[in-house]
Amino acid sequence: MFGLDTALTVILFVCLFLACFFEFINGFHDTANAVATVIYTNSLKPTVAVVYSGLLNFTGVMVGGIAVAMGIVNLLPMEVLIDSNPYHSVAIILAILISSIVWNFGTWYFGIPSSSSHTLIGAILGVGLAFYFLPGRHGLQLVNWDKAWETGKALFLSPLLGFSLAIVVMFLFKRLIKNETIYKEPIPGKKPPIWIRMLLWLTCGLVSFFHGQNDGQKGVGMIMMILIALLPAYFSINSSSNLQSVSGNFERIYAFANKADTTVLAANEKVMLKEALVCCTDFIKLSEKKFGALDLKEENRFPLRKNAIKVTRNLEKIIAGGNLSLSKHEMDLLAREIKSAKKVFEYAPSWVMVLISLCLGLGTMIGWKRIVKTVGEKIGKQHMSYAQGASAEIVASLGIALASLKGAPVSTTHMLSSGIAGSMVAKKGLKNLQKGTIKTIALTWLFTLPATIILSGGLFLLFRAIL
């Protein structure tokens, strides 16, 4: 298959299966948070709620774009994965997938709300850092630290924002909605008034949709990492791209970049600009008289991708530095050309999107009970009220939507569980929290990154030794 020998073909399918299994676990681990409110408040029957949430997760993946997926792919520079020995790439992929699955499944088993985003990113960083222990490698250069820092900030801020904004939303509820029913605990087996149910249906749907849009893309990113690593000749660049059109983008990018006054640039920016101009020229030469990916020689497809990434990433950094001596109109045109050019390597085949959507949607329909009980009963000393559930989900859906727009992976689990905690505090202060549960969630949040970094790095070194 695709020129792979039998052993690598089997490994390819094993890796794809593990990526799907990771997304399946993500479904019943993370999405349980979305259905917790409607199930716990008797607003929807569990079977209806999980199907409803599963369908919206599916839709979220399908229409949500691939910005977050590319954020995952770009955490670990792809040239690290493209090794002369394909089994070295396999060692990386298996270490990331197995460590992510082990941690996710373990936290779900004990009913602890934990972040799949944290887990996956920790596993990727673990592999990058483990390169430090290999002869002739320099581990700190093999992680995209700019992207890692950007992602880390999003993961760190998400629970803080969820907690504080839920308090604000609860305050607004109190001021705007005087009906005391919404602030009472659900009565077992009794449905709330229809207007409360509709509010909770809406907030559950929003969290589910935006969860698919954000978390679902992590699975897409993992599959693209697998495909590019093992089949770089077929998946390094978008086969549907018109290379002549993209080459035109790079010609215009070169013209703008070459026009810049280098005397006002910082020393590192001068180096980046020079590299961008060289890579721009190489891209144009490699794509000369080529109309599609299949027109390129197989050995030129990944270098074409590398050139495109270098050009766009370097120029985006220089633009962000504010020292590029172009007019506002020229800067806008340059940004537009860069965005258009990135489509040659920032893509995912439709079958990948459908596959991950199905795995996430099916996973949502299984295994939700453990997390629902924790969210509904164990975060606050009082059981969750209708208003508390709605406020937490409003905050979570808005937070995830904004993160998706920025292409940043964010934790649905932490946004929602911290939102529930904030809503509990809004009612009776910090004394209304169950310290044991909050401590467990907080410690899990703190230890997820170091635990997955160590687990993934250790597995990578083990697999490198035996493969």
N, C-alpha and C positions, 0 to 999 in steps of 0.2 A: 504493500500500500504506500503510495507517494514515494516509492524508492526506499522505504525502510525495510530492514530485515525482519524476520519473524519475531525475534525477541523484542525489538524496539516497537513493533506494531502492537504487541501484547501490552507492553509498558504504556504506550500511548493511550490505549483504551482503559487501562487501569487508572491512569492519571485523570482522564476525563470523567471516569466513574467517581473517583474521589472528589473531584471538583463539584460534581453534581450532588454528591452526598453531603458535602460541606454546605451547599446552598439549601439542601433539604433540611438539615439540622437547623440552619439559620431560620428557616420557615417556622418550625415548631418551637424554637428557642426565642427568637426576637419578636415574632409576630404575635406570640401569646400575649405580649404586652398590649398590643392593639385591641385584641378581643377581650381582654380582662374586664374592661369597664362594662361593656354591653352584656357579657355573660353574668358577671357578678351582680349587676343591678337588675337582672331579670328582664332586660330590654330586648334581648334576642335569645332564642334557644341556642345552646352550644353548637349543634349541628348546622344551624342556619348561619350563626356568627362566623364560624371558621370557613364555611364555603364563601360567604360574602367577602370576608377579609382575603381569602385566597385568590378570588377573582380580581379584586382590586390590586393585590400585590402583582399578579400576572400583568395587569394593564399598566401598572406603574413601571415595570421593567421595559415593556414594549414601547412605551411612548416617552420614556424619561431621558433619552439620549445616552451618551457614553462618557460624559465628562468624568464621573467618579471612577468608572472602569479604567480609564486612561491614567487617572491618578494612582490607582493601584499598580498598574503596569509600570509606571514611571518611578515608583519607589525604588525598584531594583533595576539599574541600567541594563537594558536587554543584551548589551554586548557581553555582560557577565554570563548570561545564559547560553549564548551562542559559542560553544566550545568545540574545538577540533574533536574532542571525545564526547559523543552525545550522552554517554552515561554520566558524565559530570553534570549535565543539564538535568538529567533524571534525578540525581541526588538532591539538587536544589528543589525541584518541584515536589518530590515525595516528602522531603523534610517540612516544607511549608504546609502541605495539605494534611499530613498525618498529625502534626503538632496542633494545627488549628482544630481539627476534628476532635482530637482527644480532649482539649481544654473545653471546647464548646459542649461536648457530650457530658463531660464530667460535671460542669456547673449546672447544666439542665437537670441531670440526675438528682442533684441535691436541691433543686428548686431555687437556685440562686440566679437572679437576673444578672446576666453578664453580657459584655459587648462582643459581638462577632467582628466588629471593626477593629477593636483593640486586639483581638486574638490574631486576626489575619495580618495586621500590620506588624505586630510583635514577631510573628513567625518570619515575615519577610526580612525584618531588620536582623533577626537572629542569624539567618543565612548570610546576609551581607557582612556581619561582624565576624562570623566564623571563618571567612576567607583570610582573616588576619593570622590564623593559625596554620595556614597552608604555606609551604615553602615558596618563596618568591612572590608572595601576594602582599598587598597592602590593604588590609581590610577596611580602613576608614575611607578609602577612595572608592569603595565598591557599593556604597549606599548613596542615593540621591538625598543628601542631607537637607537641601533646601525644601524638597517635597516632604521629607520626613518631619521637618520642623513645622511646616504648614499644617500637615495632618495632625501632628501632636497637639498643636494649639486648638484645633477644632475638637479633638477628643477631650482635651482638658476642660475647655470652656462649656461643652454641652451640658454636663450635669449642673454646673453653677448657674447657667442661664435657665435651665429647666426648673430648678429650685426657686430662683428669685422671681421669674416671670409668672410662675403658677400662683405665687402669693399675690401678685398684682392682679391677675385675672380673677382670683377669688374675691379680692376687694371690689372689683368692678361688678361681679355678680351680685355681691351684697348690696351695692348701691343701686343697681338697675333692676334686679329681680327680687321682689318682696315676698314671693310665694315660698313659705317655709318648707314645703314638701321637698324641694330640690336639695335642701341642706340636711335632710334626714337620712339615716341609714336604710338601705333596702330591706324590705320585709321578705324573708324567704318564701319563694313560691308566688309572690304577688307582683304583678306588673305595675310599673309606675305609670303616671298619666302619659297620654300619647305624645304631648309636646316635649316631655322629658326624653321619652324614647327616641323621638325624631332627632333631638339634639345629640344624643349619644350615638345614634346610627351615623349621623353626619361626621362626628369627630372620630369615630372608629374607622369610618371609610377613608377619611383624610389621612390618618396615620398609616393605614394599610397601603394606600396608594403611594404616599411619599416614601414609605419604607421600601416598597418595590423599586421606586425611582432611585433610591440611594443604596440600600443594602443589596438589592438584587444585582446592581452593577458590579459589586465586588466579585460575584461569581463569574460574571462576564469577563472581568479583568483577569481572573485566575485562568479561565479557559484560553484567553488570548495569550497569556504568558506561556501556557503549555504548547499551544500551536506554533507560536513564533520560535520557541526554544527547540522543538523537535522537528518542525517543518518550516524553517525560515524561508526557503525558496518559494513556498506557497502562501505564507501568511504574513510576511514582513511588511508588505505594502498592500493597499486596497486594490484588488483586481478590477474593480469597477471604475477606478480613476482613469481619466484621460490624461496621460502623462504629458502630452503637448500643452494642454491647458495648465497643468500644474507647473510645467517648466516655464510657462509665461509668468506665473506668479513669482517664481524665483528670479526671473530676469528683472522684474520690476522691483522685487525686494533688493536685489543686488544694486540696482540703480540708486535707490534711496539710501542704502547703507553706505555706498561708495561716495555719496555726496556729503556725508557727515564730516564735520570738522573734528579730526582726531585730537587736536591740541587741547580741547576742553574735556576730554574723557579721562577717567582715572586709569591707572596703569593696567588693572585687571580688565577694564572695559576695552582698552586698546587690544589686548590679547584676544578677548572674545570676539571683537569686531573683525579682526584679521582672520580668525578661524572661521567665522561665519561667511566671510567673502570667499575663502578658499572652498569651503563646503558647498556654497552656492554654485560656484563654477563647476565643481565636480558633479553636482546633481544635474546641471544643464547638459554637461558632456555625456553623462551616463544615459540620460533620457533622450538624447538627440535622435530624431527620426523613429522614436519608439512611441507607440500609441497606447499600449496597455502593459500590464505586468508580465503577461505571457510573451511579449516581444523582447523582454530583457533576458539576458543569459541568467541562469539560476544563481550563479555566484555573484551577480551584480545586484540582486534584489535587496539583500540585507544592507550592503554598503549604501544603497540609495536611501534606505530608511534612516541609517545613521546620519547621513548628510542632511536630510530634511530635519531631523530632530535637533542636530547641532545648530543649524541656521535659525530655526524658530525659537529654540530655547535661549540661545545667546542674545538674540536681538530683543526678546521679551525682557530679559534681565537688564539690558542696556536702557531700554525704554523706561523701565521701572526706576532706574537710577536718576532719570531726569536730566541727563547731560547731553542727550542727542540733539545736535544743532539743526533741527528741521522745523519748518513752520507747523502750526497746529493742523492745517489741512494736509500737509505731507505726512505728519504723524498718524493722522486718521487713516489715510490711504495705506500706509505701511502696515498698520495694525490689521486692516481689512485683508491685505494680501497674505499676511502671516496666518490669519485665521483660515483663509481659503486653502492655503498650502498644507496646513496640518491635516486636512482630510485624507491625504495620501497615506498617512500612517495611523491616524486616530480613527479607528473604525472597528466594527465587529460584524461578522456575517449574520444574516437574519436567523439562520438556524441556531446560532449560539444564543441569541436573544430569546428565541422560543424555548430552547432546552432549559435555560436557567429560569425562565418565567414559570415553566411547568414544575420544576423542582421546588422552587420557592412556594408556589401556590399549593402543591400537594403537601409539602412539609407543614404549611400553616394548618392543615386540616388534621394533623396528628400531634399528640404529645403536649397539648397546650395546658393541661390541668395543673401541673406542678407550678408553673410560673404564675398562672391566674390566682392561685390561692395565696402566694406570697404577695403579689401586688395588691390584692383586695383586702387581705386581713392582717398581714404581718408587718407592714411598714408603719402604720399608725396604731395607737392604742385603741382607737375607735375604728370600726369598719368604715370603708370608703363610702362616702355619700355620692349622690348623683352629681352634685355640683363639683365635687372634688375630682371625680372621674372625668367629667367634661373639661374642666380647666386644665388638667394634666395633658389631655389629648390635644386640646387646642394649642398649647405651648409646644408639645412634641411635633405636631404636624407642621407648624410654622417654622420651627427650628430645622427640621429635616429638609423642608422645601428650600429654605435659604442656603443650607449647606450644599444641596444638590445643584443650585444655580451657580455656586462658586466652584463646583467640581470637587468638593471636600468630603471624604467619608466621615460620617458622624454616627454616634451610637444612638439608635432608637431606644434601646434598653435604658441607657442612662438618662436620656432626655425624659422618658416617661416615668421611670421610677423616682427620679429626683423631683419631677413635677408632682407626683403623688405626695412625696415627702413635704414639698413646699405647700401644697394645699392643706395638709394636716397641720402644719405650723401656723398657717393663716387662720385656722379655726381656734386653736388653743395654745399656740406657742410651741417651743421645743419640747416641752413636757409631754406633748401629744404623740411623740415618735417612740417606736419600740427600739430602744438602743441596740439590742442584740441584732436585729435584722439590719438596721442601718450600718452597724459596724461590719457585719458580714459582707454587705454590698460594697461598702467603701474599701474594705481590705481586698475584695475580689477585683475592684477597679484598680487599686494600687498595684496588685501583684500580677495582673494579667500580662502586662508588657514584659516584666522581667522573667516571669515563668515561661512564657511562650518564646522569648528570645533564647533562653537557656535550652529549652526543649528542642526548638527548631535547629539551633546551632549544633547541639549535640547529635541530633539525628543526621544532620548534613555531614558532619565529620565521619560518623559511622558509615553512612552510605558511600561516601567518597572512598573509604577504606576497603569496602567489600565489592563495589561495582567496578 
